[in-house]
């Protein structure tokens, strides 16, 4: 019983992960992909406008 309470106390002392820490890398990757796609799309639109 004492071991279980020690384990519970250890778990409660550990810092909680926030949503930003958990999903930050995924969101950053999605934003990066969106920005890249937008830049490529704008590039194609400019070339298409100049071409005719």
Secondary structure by P-SEA (a helix, b strand, c coil): caaaaaaaaaaaaccccccccccaaaaaaaaaaaaaaaaaaaaaaaaaaaac
